[in-house]
Amino acid sequence: MKQLLILITLFPIFIVAQKKDCLYDFEEKTDSTYIKSLSEKLVYEKVFGNTKEFIQFNLINNNGIPTLSFQQLQKNQDFIPARCFDRKSKIIFQLENGTIISLLSANESTCSNLTYLAEEKSNIRLLKGYFLFTKTNYEDLKKSRVTVMRVQYAGETKDYILTDELQSEILNETLHPSSYFINNLECIE
């Protein structure tokens, strides 16, 4: 009976101590470097007529520094203006609990690349940037869902709503963007 009581007491500790299965896109450990990267996840999708916009995240641990990789893909038959990141760019998250979290740019200066797909008669713009977490905001992201993401590009700011459930038309699957950090941050610690 005493052993059963000890087992029942310790059972919640065992459940909390187990880490979720993390699938890494890339992991390398040498004498001087340690990098691990999760695969990209779609967090925003907008399809309206000929206009398509997608935002993907992936989390990276680069020698102990947690980093968010942000990738934006825009597709349209009309011309798409360039967007850029610079040292002043930020990604600001508003959490469900009311907290505001800012990630700082690790980019010098980078702008979206324009590609033309002749067979579809479409323009495509791709922008990729890296953003750093700070110690003061890191823990809140593991506990509360994101409701709004504000991206401060060089010269422009745009807000995106991150929904609890996203039915992706392109990937044909259901995703949970607002819980992205809750579900993935522990994988890069």
MDAnalysis code that builds the backbone (N, CA, C; Angstrom):
import MDAnalysis as mda
import numpy as np

u = mda.Universe.empty(567, n_residues=189, atom_resindex=np.repeat(np.arange(189), 3), trajectory=True)
u.add_TopologyAttr("name", ["N", "CA", "C"] * 189)
u.add_TopologyAttr("resid", np.arange(1, 190))
u.add_TopologyAttr("resname", ["MET", "LYS", "GLN", "LEU", "LEU", "ILE", "LEU", "ILE", "THR", "LEU", "PHE", "PRO", "ILE", "PHE", "ILE", "VAL", "ALA", "GLN", "LYS", "LYS", "ASP", "CYS", "LEU", "TYR", "ASP", "PHE", "GLU", "GLU", "LYS", "THR", "ASP", "SER", "THR", "TYR", "ILE", "LYS", "SER", "LEU", "SER", "GLU", "LYS", "LEU", "VAL", "TYR", "GLU", "LYS", "VAL", "PHE", "GLY", "ASN", "THR", "LYS", "GLU", "PHE", "ILE", "GLN", "PHE", "ASN", "LEU", "ILE", "ASN", "ASN", "ASN", "GLY", "ILE", "PRO", "THR", "LEU", "SER", "PHE", "GLN", "GLN", "LEU", "GLN", "LYS", "ASN", "GLN", "ASP", "PHE", "ILE", "PRO", "ALA", "ARG", "CYS", "PHE", "ASP", "ARG", "LYS", "SER", "LYS", "ILE", "ILE", "PHE", "GLN", "LEU", "GLU", "ASN", "GLY", "THR", "ILE", "ILE", "SER", "LEU", "LEU", "SER", "ALA", "ASN", "GLU", "SER", "THR", "CYS", "SER", "ASN", "LEU", "THR", "TYR", "LEU", "ALA", "GLU", "GLU", "LYS", "SER", "ASN", "ILE", "ARG", "LEU", "LEU", "LYS", "GLY", "TYR", "PHE", "LEU", "PHE", "THR", "LYS", "THR", "ASN", "TYR", "GLU", "ASP", "LEU", "LYS", "LYS", "SER", "ARG", "VAL", "THR", "VAL", "MET", "ARG", "VAL", "GLN", "TYR", "ALA", "GLY", "GLU", "THR", "LYS", "ASP", "TYR", "ILE", "LEU", "THR", "ASP", "GLU", "LEU", "GLN", "SER", "GLU", "ILE", "LEU", "ASN", "GLU", "THR", "LEU", "HIS", "PRO", "SER", "SER", "TYR", "PHE", "ILE", "ASN", "ASN", "LEU", "GLU", "CYS", "ILE", "GLU"])
u.atoms.positions = np.array([
    [0.822, -1.196, 0.000],
    [0.000, 0.000, 0.000],
    [0.864, 1.258, 0.000],
    [1.953, 1.216, 0.779],
    [2.854, 2.365, 0.856],
    [3.502, 2.647, -0.503],
    [3.866, 1.565, -1.229],
    [4.467, 1.732, -2.554],
    [3.475, 2.342, -3.540],
    [2.212, 1.945, -3.434],
    [1.183, 2.492, -4.293],
    [0.995, 3.985, -4.027],
    [1.021, 4.370, -2.763],
    [0.888, 5.769, -2.388],
    [2.060, 6.593, -2.935],
    [3.270, 6.061, -2.866],
    [4.452, 6.750, -3.407],
    [4.333, 6.877, -4.930],
    [3.889, 5.811, -5.590],
    [3.730, 5.834, -7.045],
    [2.693, 6.876, -7.471],
    [1.571, 6.928, -6.757],
    [0.525, 7.901, -7.076],
    [1.031, 9.318, -6.855],
    [1.830, 9.522, -5.832],
    [2.391, 10.844, -5.539],
    [3.394, 11.278, -6.602],
    [4.216, 10.362, -7.075],
    [5.261, 10.697, -8.041],
    [4.781, 10.688, -9.487],
    [3.635, 10.071, -9.780],
    [3.155, 9.960, -11.151],
    [3.044, 11.307, -11.864],
    [2.458, 12.348, -11.233],
    [2.410, 13.649, -11.934],
    [3.793, 14.216, -12.254],
    [4.766, 13.953, -11.426],
    [6.126, 14.429, -11.688],
    [6.684, 13.758, -12.928],
    [6.421, 12.454, -13.095],
    [6.908, 11.741, -14.273],
    [6.260, 12.278, -15.541],
    [4.996, 12.618, -15.468],
    [4.302, 13.147, -16.645],
    [4.881, 14.499, -17.036],
    [5.092, 15.384, -16.065],
    [5.636, 16.711, -16.347],
    [7.078, 16.621, -16.845],
    [7.855, 15.695, -16.317],
    [9.273, 15.588, -16.656],
    [9.505, 15.068, -18.073],
    [8.515, 14.379, -18.643],
    [8.703, 13.845, -19.981],
    [8.583, 14.964, -21.000],
    [9.585, 15.088, -21.838],
    [9.532, 16.078, -22.906],
    [8.821, 15.484, -24.105],
    [8.166, 16.351, -24.859],
    [7.484, 15.890, -26.056],
    [8.514, 15.463, -27.098],
    [8.071, 14.683, -28.046],
    [8.952, 14.264, -29.138],
    [9.146, 15.445, -30.081],
    [10.380, 15.845, -30.250],
    [10.707, 16.973, -31.109],
    [11.358, 16.441, -32.381],
    [10.816, 16.839, -33.511],
    [11.374, 16.428, -34.791],
    [12.210, 17.572, -35.345],
    [13.505, 17.327, -35.479],
    [14.424, 18.360, -35.939],
    [14.684, 18.224, -37.424],
    [14.716, 19.356, -38.075],
    [15.065, 19.407, -39.488],
    [16.580, 19.314, -39.641],
    [17.275, 19.835, -38.628],
    [18.736, 19.878, -38.664],
    [19.250, 19.887, -37.231],
    [20.276, 19.088, -36.965],
    [20.913, 19.100, -35.650],
    [22.389, 18.742, -35.836],
    [23.267, 19.603, -35.305],
    [24.703, 19.383, -35.419],
    [25.386, 19.810, -34.129],
    [26.247, 18.928, -33.644],
    [26.993, 19.231, -32.426],
    [28.460, 18.893, -32.673],
    [29.308, 19.919, -32.546],
    [30.753, 19.728, -32.678],
    [31.409, 20.292, -31.420],
    [32.738, 20.321, -31.415],
    [33.453, 20.890, -30.265],
    [33.153, 22.380, -30.086],
    [32.926, 23.090, -31.183],
    [32.762, 24.544, -31.088],
    [31.339, 25.042, -31.381],
    [30.464, 24.200, -31.930],
    [29.118, 24.661, -32.260],
    [28.061, 23.661, -31.842],
    [26.890, 24.190, -31.599],
    [25.718, 23.352, -31.356],
    [24.525, 24.062, -31.976],
    [23.942, 23.450, -33.003],
    [22.809, 24.028, -33.706],
    [21.742, 22.950, -33.853],
    [20.507, 23.338, -33.511],
    [19.383, 22.465, -33.827],
    [18.238, 23.334, -34.305],
    [17.524, 22.822, -35.290],
    [16.479, 23.582, -35.956],
    [15.259, 22.703, -36.172],
    [14.112, 23.217, -35.794],
    [12.862, 22.517, -36.069],
    [12.463, 22.771, -37.518],
    [11.601, 21.935, -38.050],
    [11.129, 22.157, -39.414],
    [10.160, 23.340, -39.432],
    [9.978, 23.915, -40.618],
    [9.119, 25.085, -40.766],
    [7.656, 24.709, -40.582],
    [6.922, 25.631, -39.947],
    [5.484, 25.446, -39.736],
    [4.743, 26.677, -40.237],
    [3.683, 26.458, -40.952],
    [2.842, 27.534, -41.444],
    [2.059, 28.126, -40.268],
    [2.115, 29.454, -40.107],
    [1.373, 30.108, -39.030],
    [0.364, 31.133, -39.562],
    [0.484, 31.499, -40.828],
    [-0.453, 32.467, -41.411],
    [-0.621, 32.150, -42.884],
    [-1.876, 32.168, -43.329],
    [-2.180, 31.920, -44.728],
    [-3.347, 32.819, -45.120],
    [-3.167, 33.527, -46.224],
    [-4.247, 34.358, -46.766],
    [-4.329, 34.074, -48.262],
    [-5.476, 33.587, -48.680],
    [-5.725, 33.320, -50.095],
    [-6.974, 34.097, -50.456],
    [-6.814, 35.065, -51.356],
    [-7.939, 35.898, -51.785],
    [-7.765, 36.201, -53.266],
    [-8.585, 35.583, -54.085],
    [-8.459, 35.755, -55.532],
    [-7.104, 35.256, -56.008],
    [-6.374, 36.118, -56.725],
    [-5.039, 35.758, -57.215],
    [-3.938, 36.059, -56.203],
    [-4.299, 36.641, -55.064],
    [-3.319, 37.022, -54.056],
    [-3.176, 35.922, -53.009],
    [-1.939, 35.532, -52.762],
    [-1.647, 34.524, -51.738],
    [-0.497, 35.034, -50.885],
    [-0.634, 34.842, -49.578],
    [0.432, 35.227, -48.646],
    [0.543, 34.156, -47.575],
    [1.772, 33.737, -47.298],
    [2.033, 32.703, -46.307],
    [3.179, 33.149, -45.414],
    [3.071, 32.829, -44.130],
    [4.177, 33.071, -43.199],
    [4.461, 31.770, -42.481],
    [5.743, 31.420, -42.461],
    [6.200, 30.211, -41.778],
    [7.217, 30.591, -40.715],
    [7.199, 29.833, -39.621],
    [8.198, 29.966, -38.555],
    [9.003, 28.690, -38.484],
    [10.233, 28.818, -38.049],
    [10.935, 27.674, -37.482],
    [11.858, 28.188, -36.396],
    [11.973, 27.394, -35.355],
    [12.791, 27.752, -34.204],
    [14.160, 27.116, -34.334],
    [15.170, 27.890, -33.948],
    [16.563, 27.454, -34.049],
    [17.249, 27.712, -32.714],
    [18.062, 26.771, -32.285],
    [18.964, 26.996, -31.152],
    [20.363, 27.050, -31.746],
    [20.957, 28.230, -31.720],
    [22.288, 28.439, -32.284],
    [23.257, 28.718, -31.142],
    [23.958, 27.690, -30.695],
    [24.911, 27.796, -29.588],
    [24.258, 28.376, -28.337],
    [23.044, 27.896, -28.042],
    [22.349, 28.324, -26.833],
    [21.506, 29.570, -27.000],
    [21.483, 30.165, -28.177],
    [20.696, 31.375, -28.423],
    [19.431, 30.983, -29.188],
    [18.252, 31.088, -28.542],
    [17.016, 30.773, -29.256],
    [16.709, 31.845, -30.295],
    [16.388, 31.399, -31.496],
    [16.165, 32.303, -32.618],
    [14.915, 31.869, -33.378],
    [14.131, 32.854, -33.828],
    [12.972, 32.575, -34.660],
    [13.323, 32.915, -36.103],
    [13.168, 31.939, -36.981],
    [13.317, 32.168, -38.413],
    [11.923, 32.466, -38.961],
    [11.803, 33.608, -39.636],
    [10.538, 34.091, -40.191],
    [10.666, 34.064, -41.707],
    [9.717, 33.423, -42.371],
    [9.740, 33.390, -43.832],
    [8.363, 33.777, -44.363],
    [8.351, 34.766, -45.248],
    [7.112, 35.229, -45.849],
    [7.165, 34.993, -47.360],
    [6.111, 34.392, -47.876],
    [5.983, 34.141, -49.306],
    [4.713, 34.833, -49.789],
    [4.857, 35.672, -50.807],
    [3.718, 36.354, -51.414],
    [3.661, 35.974, -52.887],
    [2.442, 35.750, -53.377],
    [2.266, 35.362, -54.774],
    [1.080, 36.140, -55.334],
    [1.267, 36.750, -56.510],
    [0.216, 37.541, -57.126],
    [0.520, 37.704, -58.609],
    [-0.511, 37.853, -59.403],
    [-0.291, 38.114, -60.823],
    [0.100, 39.568, -61.061],
    [-0.236, 40.440, -60.116],
    [0.184, 41.837, -60.183],
    [1.562, 41.988, -59.547],
    [2.167, 43.156, -59.762],
    [3.465, 43.435, -59.157],
    [3.338, 43.461, -57.634],
    [4.317, 42.887, -56.932],
    [4.335, 42.867, -55.467],
    [5.476, 43.755, -54.998],
    [5.192, 44.806, -54.235],
    [6.276, 45.663, -53.745],
    [7.194, 44.902, -52.785],
    [8.439, 45.301, -52.750],
    [9.428, 44.657, -51.878],
    [9.171, 45.023, -50.422],
    [9.466, 44.088, -49.546],
    [9.492, 44.318, -48.102],
    [10.896, 43.978, -47.640],
    [11.334, 44.702, -46.603],
    [12.705, 44.515, -46.120],
    [12.731, 44.429, -44.596],
    [13.769, 43.786, -44.094],
    [14.108, 43.804, -42.673],
    [15.427, 44.526, -42.524],
    [15.573, 45.255, -41.426],
    [16.854, 45.865, -41.073],
    [17.065, 45.695, -39.570],
    [18.090, 46.336, -39.024],
    [18.421, 46.186, -37.600],
    [17.315, 46.713, -36.679],
    [16.474, 47.610, -37.173],
    [15.395, 48.172, -36.358],
    [14.100, 47.364, -36.447],
    [14.060, 46.375, -37.311],
    [12.856, 45.560, -37.467],
    [12.602, 44.742, -36.201],
    [11.335, 44.470, -35.962],
    [10.929, 43.667, -34.802],
    [9.713, 42.838, -35.177],
    [9.528, 41.776, -34.405],
    [8.261, 41.062, -34.421],
    [7.707, 41.199, -33.013],
    [6.482, 41.692, -32.926],
    [5.854, 41.925, -31.635],
    [4.622, 41.029, -31.548],
    [4.555, 40.249, -30.480],
    [3.418, 39.357, -30.257],
    [2.578, 39.884, -29.110],
    [1.270, 39.885, -29.307],
    [0.360, 40.127, -28.195],
    [-0.176, 38.773, -27.777],
    [-0.003, 38.445, -26.500],
    [-0.427, 37.151, -25.998],
    [-1.851, 37.220, -25.452],
    [-2.446, 36.066, -25.325],
    [-3.812, 35.963, -24.818],
    [-3.937, 36.539, -23.404],
    [-2.865, 36.460, -22.623],
    [-2.900, 36.987, -21.255],
    [-2.634, 38.498, -21.206],
    [-2.517, 39.156, -22.380],
    [-2.328, 40.598, -22.437],
    [-0.879, 41.051, -22.520],
    [0.059, 40.156, -22.329],
    [1.478, 40.490, -22.385],
    [1.897, 40.817, -23.813],
    [2.795, 41.773, -23.941],
    [3.374, 42.139, -25.235],
    [4.826, 41.652, -25.245],
    [5.193, 40.904, -26.272],
    [6.522, 40.310, -26.394],
    [7.178, 40.835, -27.671],
    [8.412, 41.307, -27.573],
    [9.145, 41.796, -28.750],
    [10.346, 40.911, -29.028],
    [10.496, 40.517, -30.269],
    [11.680, 39.810, -30.722],
    [12.496, 40.786, -31.558],
    [13.792, 40.790, -31.341],
    [14.676, 41.765, -31.969],
    [15.322, 41.201, -33.230],
    [15.492, 42.039, -34.213],
    [16.051, 41.628, -35.494],
    [17.521, 41.261, -35.375],
    [17.892, 40.184, -36.038],
    [19.291, 39.792, -36.164],
    [19.768, 40.050, -37.593],
    [18.982, 40.808, -38.360],
    [19.250, 41.060, -39.775],
    [19.954, 42.398, -39.955],
    [20.956, 42.419, -40.787],
    [21.580, 43.699, -41.164],
    [20.624, 44.454, -42.070],
    [20.445, 43.966, -43.258],
    [19.490, 44.533, -44.205],
    [19.230, 43.467, -45.258],
    [17.982, 43.051, -45.339],
    [17.610, 42.035, -46.315],
    [16.228, 42.359, -46.853],
    [16.061, 42.198, -48.149],
    [14.785, 42.491, -48.800],
    [14.267, 41.250, -49.518],
    [12.977, 41.255, -49.784],
    [12.366, 40.119, -50.464],
    [12.867, 40.019, -51.907],
    [13.061, 38.793, -52.333],
    [13.493, 38.518, -53.709],
    [12.274, 38.319, -54.592],
    [12.337, 38.849, -55.802],
    [11.234, 38.726, -56.756],
    [11.579, 37.672, -57.800],
    [10.621, 36.764, -58.004],
    [10.751, 35.729, -59.021],
    [9.473, 35.741, -59.855],
    [9.611, 35.450, -61.148],
    [8.442, 35.398, -62.024],
    [8.260, 33.981, -62.534],
    [7.042, 33.438, -62.363],
    [6.707, 32.120, -62.884],
    [5.924, 32.304, -64.186],
    [6.581, 32.085, -65.296],
    [5.970, 32.348, -66.606],
    [4.749, 31.465, -66.856],
    [4.823, 30.174, -66.496],
    [3.707, 29.266, -66.772],
    [2.435, 29.644, -66.015],
    [2.574, 30.278, -64.828],
    [1.409, 30.720, -64.056],
    [1.158, 32.224, -64.216],
    [2.091, 32.910, -64.867],
    [2.041, 34.368, -65.011],
    [1.886, 35.039, -63.650],
    [2.715, 34.582, -62.710],
    [2.644, 35.080, -61.334],
    [3.995, 35.582, -60.863],
    [3.927, 36.614, -60.039],
    [5.108, 37.108, -59.336],
    [5.133, 36.464, -57.954],
    [6.337, 36.165, -57.497],
    [6.518, 35.607, -56.156],
    [7.586, 36.424, -55.448],
    [7.296, 36.798, -54.201],
    [8.280, 37.480, -53.354],
    [8.519, 36.615, -52.132],
    [9.809, 36.429, -51.803],
    [10.209, 35.642, -50.647],
    [11.101, 36.498, -49.756],
    [10.726, 36.598, -48.483],
    [11.495, 37.350, -47.492],
    [11.784, 36.443, -46.317],
    [13.053, 36.393, -45.929],
    [13.441, 35.576, -44.779],
    [14.242, 36.437, -43.819],
    [13.950, 36.286, -42.528],
    [14.661, 37.039, -41.512],
    [14.769, 36.250, -40.225],
    [15.669, 36.681, -39.345],
    [15.915, 36.011, -38.076],
    [15.714, 36.999, -36.937],
    [15.049, 36.515, -35.872],
    [14.705, 37.361, -34.741],
    [15.073, 36.662, -33.438],
    [15.594, 37.457, -32.500],
    [16.120, 36.917, -31.243],
    [15.158, 37.146, -30.089],
    [15.062, 36.150, -29.229],
    [14.274, 36.246, -28.013],
    [15.114, 36.940, -26.947],
    [14.438, 37.540, -25.984],
    [15.147, 38.061, -24.818],
    [14.740, 37.225, -23.614],
    [15.563, 37.223, -22.590],
    [15.272, 36.414, -21.403],
    [13.992, 36.852, -20.713],
    [13.663, 38.127, -20.804],
    [12.482, 38.627, -20.105],
    [11.172, 38.168, -20.728],
    [11.171, 37.834, -22.003],
    [9.905, 37.471, -22.634],
    [9.760, 35.994, -22.962],
    [10.781, 35.264, -22.802],
    [10.826, 33.885, -23.260],
    [9.795, 32.997, -22.549],
    [9.706, 33.095, -21.237],
    [8.842, 32.213, -20.453],
    [7.361, 32.442, -20.751],
    [6.951, 33.685, -20.975],
    [5.538, 33.966, -21.268],
    [5.071, 33.277, -22.540],
    [5.941, 33.159, -23.524],
    [5.565, 32.516, -24.788],
    [5.277, 31.026, -24.618],
    [5.841, 30.401, -23.587],
    [5.607, 28.980, -23.346],
    [4.289, 28.730, -22.636],
    [3.664, 29.799, -22.120],
    [2.462, 29.629, -21.299],
    [1.188, 30.183, -21.921],
    [1.292, 31.159, -22.790],
    [0.105, 31.835, -23.294],
    [0.105, 31.868, -24.823],
    [-1.066, 31.682, -25.404],
    [-1.195, 31.677, -26.857],
    [-1.023, 33.081, -27.429],
    [-0.552, 33.146, -28.666],
    [-0.393, 34.409, -29.383],
    [-1.720, 34.743, -30.061],
    [-2.137, 36.003, -29.967],
    [-3.374, 36.418, -30.646],
    [-3.069, 37.290, -31.862],
    [-2.103, 38.214, -31.711],
    [-1.754, 39.123, -32.805],
    [-0.241, 39.177, -32.964],
    [0.202, 39.205, -34.199],
    [1.620, 39.380, -34.509],
    [1.760, 40.666, -35.313],
    [2.602, 41.563, -34.832],
    [2.899, 42.800, -35.562],
    [4.332, 42.683, -36.086],
    [4.478, 42.824, -37.388],
    [5.806, 42.757, -38.000],
    [6.198, 44.176, -38.405],
    [7.305, 44.635, -37.854],
    [7.833, 45.952, -38.221],
    [8.910, 45.738, -39.280],
    [8.482, 45.898, -40.521],
    [9.409, 45.838, -41.643],
    [10.159, 47.173, -41.695],
    [11.147, 47.284, -42.529],
    [11.819, 48.571, -42.742],
    [10.844, 49.461, -43.506],
    [10.338, 50.495, -42.855],
    [9.449, 51.444, -43.509],
    [7.967, 51.119, -43.474],
    [7.565, 50.025, -42.856],
    [6.157, 49.640, -42.842],
    [5.905, 48.686, -41.680],
    [4.695, 48.731, -41.137],
    [4.287, 47.812, -40.074],
    [2.988, 47.139, -40.495],
    [2.890, 45.829, -40.245],
    [1.681, 45.095, -40.610],
    [1.304, 44.142, -39.489],
    [0.001, 44.082, -39.191],
    [-0.520, 43.175, -38.167],
    [-1.103, 41.925, -38.813],
    [-0.909, 40.784, -38.142],
    [-1.440, 39.502, -38.590],
    [-2.148, 38.845, -37.402],
    [-3.314, 38.291, -37.640],
    [-4.041, 37.561, -36.610],
    [-3.606, 36.096, -36.687],
    [-3.131, 35.561, -35.555],
    [-2.769, 34.144, -35.503],
    [-3.924, 33.403, -34.833],
    [-4.598, 32.594, -35.589],
    [-5.812, 31.922, -35.124],
    [-5.491, 30.669, -34.319],
    [-6.492, 30.233, -33.552],
    [-6.344, 28.984, -32.806],
    [-6.287, 27.792, -33.754],
    [-7.044, 27.894, -34.844],
    [-7.074, 26.795, -35.811],
    [-7.062, 27.373, -37.220],
    [-6.172, 26.884, -38.030],
    [-6.035, 27.324, -39.414],
    [-6.253, 26.128, -40.335],
    [-7.277, 26.229, -41.180],
    [-7.525, 25.200, -42.192],
    [-6.768, 25.629, -43.444],
    [-5.586, 25.087, -43.641],
    [-4.749, 25.497, -44.752],
    [-5.297, 24.968, -46.079],
    [-5.547, 25.904, -47.009],
    [-6.011, 25.530, -48.343],
    [-4.880, 24.907, -49.156],
    [-3.684, 25.390, -48.956],
    [-2.541, 24.916, -49.734],
    [-2.031, 23.569, -49.219],
    [-1.843, 23.447, -47.901],
    [-1.317, 22.211, -47.327],
    [-2.395, 21.156, -47.099],
    [-3.661, 21.592, -47.138],
    [-4.792, 20.705, -46.893],
    [-4.676, 20.001, -45.541],
    [-4.378, 20.784, -44.511],
    [-4.310, 20.243, -43.161],
    [-4.711, 21.321, -42.150],
    [-4.962, 20.886, -40.933],
    [-5.347, 21.794, -39.865],
    [-4.131, 22.090, -38.993],
    [-3.889, 23.381, -38.755],
    [-2.740, 23.827, -37.959],
    [-3.237, 24.683, -36.796],
    [-2.358, 24.892, -35.808],
    [-2.706, 25.659, -34.603],
    [-1.665, 26.755, -34.371],
    [-1.717, 27.837, -35.157],
    [-0.696, 28.885, -35.095],
    [-0.574, 29.596, -33.743],
    [-1.694, 29.842, -33.066],
    [-1.632, 30.603, -31.816],
    [-0.866, 29.856, -30.726],
    [-0.770, 28.534, -30.840],
    [-0.067, 27.708, -29.845],
    [1.337, 27.307, -30.300],
    [1.841, 27.937, -31.350],
    [3.131, 27.540, -31.916],
    [4.244, 27.521, -30.867],
    [4.380, 28.574, -30.100],
    [5.470, 28.642, -29.123],
    [5.232, 27.700, -27.947],
    [3.985, 27.567, -27.506],
    [3.667, 26.640, -26.419],
    [4.087, 25.226, -26.809],
    [3.837, 24.857, -28.056],
    [4.115, 23.495, -28.525],
    [5.565, 23.247, -28.918],
    [6.344, 24.310, -29.173],
    [7.670, 24.095, -29.762],
    [8.859, 24.690, -29.025],
    [8.661, 25.667, -28.161],
    [9.817, 26.326, -27.547],
    [10.699, 25.371, -26.739],
    [10.098, 24.427, -26.042],
    [10.920, 23.519, -25.235],
    [11.838, 22.649, -26.088],
    [11.533, 22.515, -27.365],
    [12.350, 21.696, -28.253],
    [13.714, 22.328, -28.567],
    [13.844, 23.624, -28.379],
    [15.133, 24.253, -28.688],
    [15.884, 24.684, -27.425],
    [15.428, 24.243, -26.274],
    [16.122, 24.597, -25.020],
    [17.292, 23.679, -24.779],
])
